[in-house]
Amino acid sequence: MGLLRRDRSHTVTLIGKPGCHLCDDARQVVSRVCDELGVPWSERSILDDETLRERYAEQIPVTLVDDRQHDYFTVDEQRLRRALR
């Protein structure tokens, strides 16, 4: 009997702020991986959202996969790929 496979679409959110070099690096990884896998992604700034600022200001950049925290400070490309497959 074969494995039942369910297709599931994912979303990725990158939380950071302008002028953050770690955020720039993370953006490149997220963009590359999501574009290759056809996964939608968005970016939010802690400067535009007080709740995000209070929660993540000391961890940016933060990557969320399906609205759950996945990585912070850096984005491990292989780990992100595994989470999205």
N, CA, C and O atoms as a GROMACS GRO file, in nm:
protein
  340
    1MET      N    1   0.085  -0.117   0.000
    1MET     CA    2   0.000   0.000   0.000
    1MET      C    3   0.090   0.124   0.000
    1MET      O    4   0.181   0.135   0.082
    2GLY      N    5   0.065   0.216  -0.090
    2GLY     CA    6   0.146   0.338  -0.102
    2GLY      C    7   0.110   0.439   0.005
    2GLY      O    8   0.006   0.430   0.070
    3LEU      N    9   0.198   0.534   0.021
    3LEU     CA   10   0.172   0.641   0.117
    3LEU      C   11   0.072   0.740   0.061
    3LEU      O   12   0.080   0.778  -0.056
    4LEU      N   13  -0.021   0.780   0.142
    4LEU     CA   14  -0.116   0.883   0.103
    4LEU      C   15  -0.046   1.017   0.116
    4LEU      O   16   0.007   1.051   0.222
    5ARG      N   17  -0.045   1.091   0.010
    5ARG     CA   18   0.023   1.220   0.011
    5ARG      C   19  -0.078   1.331  -0.007
    5ARG      O   20  -0.156   1.331  -0.102
    6ARG      N   21  -0.077   1.424   0.085
    6ARG     CA   22  -0.168   1.539   0.076
    6ARG      C   23  -0.088   1.661   0.035
    6ARG      O   24   0.016   1.690   0.094
    7ASP      N   25  -0.136   1.731  -0.065
    7ASP     CA   26  -0.072   1.855  -0.105
    7ASP      C   27  -0.108   1.962  -0.004
    7ASP      O   28  -0.223   1.973   0.038
    8ARG      N   29  -0.011   2.040   0.033
    8ARG     CA   30  -0.033   2.147   0.129
    8ARG      C   31   0.042   2.268   0.082
    8ARG      O   32   0.162   2.261   0.054
    9SER      N   33  -0.025   2.378   0.074
    9SER     CA   34   0.044   2.499   0.036
    9SER      C   35   0.095   2.568   0.161
    9SER      O   36   0.030   2.565   0.266
   10HIS      N   37   0.209   2.630   0.150
   10HIS     CA   38   0.273   2.699   0.262
   10HIS      C   39   0.279   2.848   0.233
   10HIS      O   40   0.262   2.892   0.119
   11THR      N   41   0.305   2.923   0.337
   11THR     CA   42   0.335   3.066   0.323
   11THR      C   43   0.455   3.096   0.412
   11THR      O   44   0.477   3.034   0.515
   12VAL      N   45   0.532   3.194   0.368
   12VAL     CA   46   0.649   3.237   0.445
   12VAL      C   47   0.637   3.388   0.468
   12VAL      O   48   0.600   3.463   0.378
   13THR      N   49   0.668   3.429   0.588
   13THR     CA   50   0.671   3.571   0.622
   13THR      C   51   0.808   3.603   0.679
   13THR      O   52   0.857   3.535   0.769
   14LEU      N   53   0.869   3.707   0.624
   14LEU     CA   54   0.996   3.755   0.674
   14LEU      C   55   0.970   3.882   0.753
   14LEU      O   56   0.914   3.978   0.700
   15ILE      N   57   1.012   3.884   0.879
   15ILE     CA   58   0.993   4.001   0.965
   15ILE      C   59   1.129   4.065   0.988
   15ILE      O   60   1.223   3.999   1.033
   16GLY      N   61   1.138   4.192   0.957
   16GLY     CA   62   1.264   4.263   0.973
   16GLY      C   63   1.241   4.412   0.979
   16GLY      O   64   1.138   4.458   1.028
   17LYS      N   65   1.340   4.487   0.929
   17LYS     CA   66   1.325   4.632   0.921
   17LYS      C   67   1.424   4.684   0.817
   17LYS      O   68   1.524   4.619   0.788
   18PRO      N   69   1.395   4.801   0.761
   18PRO     CA   70   1.486   4.861   0.664
   18PRO      C   71   1.622   4.890   0.728
   18PRO      O   72   1.631   4.926   0.845
   19GLY      N   73   1.727   4.875   0.647
   19GLY     CA   74   1.861   4.906   0.694
   19GLY      C   75   1.928   4.797   0.775
   19GLY      O   76   2.038   4.816   0.826
   20CYS      N   77   1.864   4.684   0.787
   20CYS     CA   78   1.918   4.570   0.863
   20CYS      C   79   1.990   4.477   0.766
   20CYS      O   80   1.927   4.416   0.679
   21HIS      N   81   2.122   4.465   0.778
   21HIS     CA   82   2.197   4.383   0.683
   21HIS      C   83   2.164   4.234   0.697
   21HIS      O   84   2.166   4.162   0.597
   22LEU      N   85   2.133   4.188   0.817
   22LEU     CA   86   2.091   4.049   0.832
   22LEU      C   87   1.957   4.025   0.762
   22LEU      O   88   1.933   3.917   0.707
   23CYS      N   89   1.870   4.126   0.766
   23CYS     CA   90   1.741   4.116   0.698
   23CYS      C   91   1.760   4.108   0.547
   23CYS      O   92   1.691   4.034   0.478
   24ASP      N   93   1.856   4.186   0.496
   24ASP     CA   94   1.886   4.182   0.353
   24ASP      C   95   1.934   4.043   0.312
   24ASP      O   96   1.893   3.991   0.209
   25ASP      N   97   2.022   3.984   0.393
   25ASP     CA   98   2.070   3.848   0.365
   25ASP      C   99   1.956   3.747   0.369
   25ASP      O  100   1.945   3.660   0.283
   26ALA      N  101   1.872   3.759   0.471
   26ALA     CA  102   1.759   3.666   0.485
   26ALA      C  103   1.663   3.679   0.368
   26ALA      O  104   1.611   3.579   0.318
   27ARG      N  105   1.639   3.802   0.324
   27ARG     CA  106   1.549   3.826   0.212
   27ARG      C  107   1.596   3.753   0.086
   27ARG      O  108   1.516   3.696   0.012
   28GLN      N  109   1.727   3.754   0.062
   28GLN     CA  110   1.781   3.685  -0.055
   28GLN      C  111   1.755   3.535  -0.048
   28GLN      O  112   1.716   3.474  -0.148
   29VAL      N  113   1.776   3.476   0.069
   29VAL     CA  114   1.754   3.332   0.085
   29VAL      C  115   1.606   3.299   0.071
   29VAL      O  116   1.569   3.207  -0.002
   30VAL      N  117   1.521   3.373   0.141
   30VAL     CA  118   1.377   3.347   0.136
   30VAL      C  119   1.325   3.363  -0.007
   30VAL      O  120   1.249   3.280  -0.055
   31SER      N  121   1.366   3.468  -0.073
   31SER     CA  122   1.322   3.493  -0.210
   31SER      C  123   1.364   3.379  -0.302
   31SER      O  124   1.283   3.328  -0.380
   32ARG      N  125   1.489   3.339  -0.294
   32ARG     CA  126   1.540   3.232  -0.381
   32ARG      C  127   1.465   3.101  -0.358
   32ARG      O  128   1.419   3.039  -0.454
   33VAL      N  129   1.453   3.060  -0.233
   33VAL     CA  130   1.389   2.932  -0.202
   33VAL      C  131   1.241   2.936  -0.238
   33VAL      O  132   1.191   2.844  -0.302
   34CYS      N  133   1.172   3.041  -0.198
   34CYS     CA  134   1.028   3.048  -0.225
   34CYS      C  135   0.999   3.059  -0.375
   34CYS      O  136   0.905   2.996  -0.424
   35ASP      N  137   1.078   3.136  -0.446
   35ASP     CA  138   1.059   3.147  -0.591
   35ASP      C  139   1.081   3.012  -0.660
   35ASP      O  140   1.005   2.974  -0.749
   36GLU      N  141   1.185   2.940  -0.618
   36GLU     CA  142   1.213   2.809  -0.678
   36GLU      C  143   1.103   2.708  -0.648
   36GLU      O  144   1.070   2.626  -0.734
   37LEU      N  145   1.046   2.714  -0.528
   37LEU     CA  146   0.945   2.615  -0.488
   37LEU      C  147   0.802   2.661  -0.514
   37LEU      O  148   0.707   2.587  -0.491
   38GLY      N  149   0.787   2.784  -0.562
   38GLY     CA  150   0.653   2.836  -0.590
   38GLY      C  151   0.572   2.864  -0.463
   38GLY      O  152   0.450   2.849  -0.462
   39VAL      N  153   0.641   2.905  -0.358
   39VAL     CA  154   0.575   2.933  -0.230
   39VAL      C  155   0.560   3.084  -0.214
   39VAL      O  156   0.658   3.157  -0.229
   40PRO      N  157   0.440   3.131  -0.185
   40PRO     CA  158   0.423   3.275  -0.165
   40PRO      C  159   0.491   3.321  -0.037
   40PRO      O  160   0.493   3.250   0.064
   41TRP      N  161   0.547   3.442  -0.043
   41TRP     CA  162   0.609   3.498   0.076
   41TRP      C  163   0.582   3.646   0.082
   41TRP      O  164   0.554   3.710  -0.019
   42SER      N  165   0.591   3.700   0.203
   42SER     CA  166   0.571   3.842   0.222
   42SER      C  167   0.671   3.891   0.326
   42SER      O  168   0.736   3.812   0.394
   43GLU      N  169   0.680   4.022   0.335
   43GLU     CA  170   0.773   4.081   0.430
   43GLU      C  171   0.700   4.184   0.513
   43GLU      O  172   0.619   4.261   0.461
   44ARG      N  173   0.730   4.187   0.642
   44ARG     CA  174   0.669   4.284   0.734
   44ARG      C  175   0.779   4.351   0.813
   44ARG      O  176   0.879   4.288   0.848
   45SER      N  177   0.761   4.477   0.841
   45SER     CA  178   0.859   4.553   0.916
   45SER      C  179   0.813   4.573   1.060
   45SER      O  180   0.696   4.601   1.086
   46ILE      N  181   0.907   4.558   1.153
   46ILE     CA  182   0.874   4.582   1.293
   46ILE      C  183   0.849   4.731   1.318
   46ILE      O  184   0.793   4.768   1.420
   47LEU      N  185   0.892   4.815   1.224
   47LEU     CA  186   0.869   4.959   1.239
   47LEU      C  187   0.724   4.997   1.212
   47LEU      O  188   0.679   5.103   1.253
   48ASP      N  189   0.651   4.909   1.142
   48ASP     CA  190   0.512   4.936   1.106
   48ASP      C  191   0.410   4.869   1.196
   48ASP      O  192   0.290   4.892   1.181
   49ASP      N  193   0.456   4.788   1.290
   49ASP     CA  194   0.363   4.708   1.371
   49ASP      C  195   0.418   4.695   1.513
   49ASP      O  196   0.517   4.625   1.536
   50GLU      N  197   0.355   4.761   1.607
   50GLU     CA  198   0.403   4.761   1.745
   50GLU      C  199   0.407   4.620   1.805
   50GLU      O  200   0.498   4.588   1.881
   51THR      N  201   0.309   4.537   1.772
   51THR     CA  202   0.306   4.401   1.824
   51THR      C  203   0.427   4.322   1.775
   51THR      O  204   0.491   4.251   1.852
   52LEU      N  205   0.457   4.334   1.646
   52LEU     CA  206   0.576   4.266   1.592
   52LEU      C  207   0.703   4.319   1.657
   52LEU      O  208   0.794   4.243   1.689
   53ARG      N  209   0.709   4.450   1.675
   53ARG     CA  210   0.827   4.513   1.736
   53ARG      C  211   0.848   4.460   1.878
   53ARG      O  212   0.960   4.425   1.915
   54GLU      N  213   0.741   4.454   1.957
   54GLU     CA  214   0.753   4.404   2.094
   54GLU      C  215   0.794   4.258   2.099
   54GLU      O  216   0.871   4.217   2.186
   55ARG      N  217   0.745   4.180   2.005
   55ARG     CA  218   0.771   4.036   2.008
   55ARG      C  219   0.906   3.998   1.948
   55ARG      O  220   0.974   3.909   1.999
   56TYR      N  221   0.946   4.067   1.838
   56TYR     CA  222   1.061   4.020   1.762
   56TYR      C  223   1.179   4.117   1.751
   56TYR      O  224   1.279   4.084   1.687
   57ALA      N  225   1.172   4.233   1.811
   57ALA     CA  226   1.275   4.336   1.789
   57ALA      C  227   1.418   4.287   1.814
   57ALA      O  228   1.510   4.329   1.744
   58GLU      N  229   1.437   4.200   1.911
   58GLU     CA  230   1.571   4.152   1.944
   58GLU      C  231   1.611   4.028   1.865
   58GLU      O  232   1.719   3.973   1.888
   59GLN      N  233   1.525   3.982   1.773
   59GLN     CA  234   1.553   3.858   1.700
   59GLN      C  235   1.563   3.877   1.549
   59GLN      O  236   1.599   3.782   1.479
   60ILE      N  237   1.533   3.994   1.497
   60ILE     CA  238   1.523   4.008   1.352
   60ILE      C  239   1.654   3.978   1.282
   60ILE      O  240   1.763   4.001   1.336
   61PRO      N  241   1.642   3.924   1.162
   61PRO     CA  242   1.520   3.888   1.094
   61PRO      C  243   1.460   3.758   1.150
   61PRO      O  244   1.531   3.669   1.196
   62VAL      N  245   1.330   3.751   1.144
   62VAL     CA  246   1.256   3.633   1.187
   62VAL      C  247   1.181   3.579   1.066
   62VAL      O  248   1.119   3.654   0.991
   63THR      N  249   1.187   3.448   1.049
   63THR     CA  250   1.115   3.383   0.940
   63THR      C  251   1.002   3.301   1.000
   63THR      O  252   1.023   3.219   1.089
   64LEU      N  253   0.881   3.324   0.949
   64LEU     CA  254   0.765   3.244   0.989
   64LEU      C  255   0.728   3.154   0.872
   64LEU      O  256   0.725   3.198   0.757
   65VAL      N  257   0.699   3.030   0.900
   65VAL     CA  258   0.645   2.937   0.801
   65VAL      C  259   0.506   2.900   0.850
   65VAL      O  260   0.490   2.845   0.960
   66ASP      N  261   0.408   2.930   0.769
   66ASP     CA  262   0.268   2.905   0.806
   66ASP      C  263   0.235   2.970   0.941
   66ASP      O  264   0.169   2.910   1.027
   67ASP      N  265   0.282   3.093   0.958
   67ASP     CA  266   0.256   3.175   1.077
   67ASP      C  267   0.320   3.123   1.205
   67ASP      O  268   0.282   3.166   1.314
   68ARG      N  269   0.416   3.032   1.195
   68ARG     CA  270   0.487   2.981   1.312
   68ARG      C  271   0.635   3.016   1.296
   68ARG      O  272   0.691   3.003   1.187
   69GLN      N  273   0.698   3.059   1.404
   69GLN     CA  274   0.838   3.098   1.397
   69GLN      C  275   0.923   2.980   1.353
   69GLN      O  276   0.915   2.871   1.409
   70HIS      N  277   1.005   3.005   1.251
   70HIS     CA  278   1.089   2.900   1.193
   70HIS      C  279   1.237   2.926   1.223
   70HIS      O  280   1.308   2.837   1.270
   71ASP      N  281   1.284   3.046   1.195
   71ASP     CA  282   1.424   3.084   1.216
   71ASP      C  283   1.430   3.228   1.264
   71ASP      O  284   1.335   3.304   1.249
   72TYR      N  285   1.544   3.265   1.323
   72TYR     CA  286   1.571   3.406   1.353
   72TYR      C  287   1.721   3.430   1.341
   72TYR      O  288   1.800   3.336   1.348
   73PHE      N  289   1.758   3.554   1.324
   73PHE     CA  290   1.894   3.602   1.298
   73PHE      C  291   1.944   3.564   1.159
   73PHE      O  292   1.990   3.650   1.085
   74THR      N  293   1.937   3.438   1.124
   74THR     CA  294   1.976   3.393   0.990
   74THR      C  295   1.872   3.295   0.938
   74THR      O  296   1.791   3.242   1.015
   75VAL      N  297   1.874   3.272   0.808
   75VAL     CA  298   1.784   3.174   0.748
   75VAL      C  299   1.871   3.062   0.692
   75VAL      O  300   1.952   3.085   0.602
   76ASP      N  301   1.853   2.943   0.744
   76ASP     CA  302   1.924   2.827   0.692
   76ASP      C  303   1.849   2.778   0.569
   76ASP      O  304   1.736   2.729   0.579
   77GLU      N  305   1.912   2.791   0.453
   77GLU     CA  306   1.844   2.760   0.327
   77GLU      C  307   1.795   2.617   0.321
   77GLU      O  308   1.681   2.593   0.279
   78GLN      N  309   1.876   2.521   0.361
   78GLN     CA  310   1.835   2.381   0.354
   78GLN      C  311   1.721   2.351   0.452
   78GLN      O  312   1.630   2.275   0.420
   79ARG      N  313   1.727   2.409   0.568
   79ARG     CA  314   1.620   2.390   0.667
   79ARG      C  315   1.489   2.448   0.616
   79ARG      O  316   1.382   2.389   0.634
   80LEU      N  317   1.496   2.564   0.552
   80LEU     CA  318   1.375   2.626   0.495
   80LEU      C  319   1.318   2.539   0.384
   80LEU      O  320   1.197   2.519   0.376
   81ARG      N  321   1.406   2.487   0.298
   81ARG     CA  322   1.359   2.398   0.190
   81ARG      C  323   1.287   2.276   0.248
   81ARG      O  324   1.181   2.237   0.199
   82ARG      N  325   1.345   2.216   0.350
   82ARG     CA  326   1.281   2.097   0.411
   82ARG      C  327   1.144   2.131   0.468
   82ARG      O  328   1.049   2.053   0.455
   83ALA      N  329   1.133   2.246   0.530
   83ALA     CA  330   1.005   2.285   0.591
   83ALA      C  331   0.897   2.308   0.485
   83ALA      O  332   0.778   2.291   0.512
   84LEU      N  333   0.939   2.347   0.366
   84LEU     CA  334   0.842   2.380   0.261
   84LEU      C  335   0.810   2.263   0.170
   84LEU      O  336   0.727   2.276   0.080
   85ARG      N  337   0.874   2.151   0.190
   85ARG     CA  338   0.845   2.033   0.106
   85ARG      C  339   0.751   1.939   0.174
   85ARG      O  340   0.717   1.835   0.117
   0.00000   0.00000   0.00000
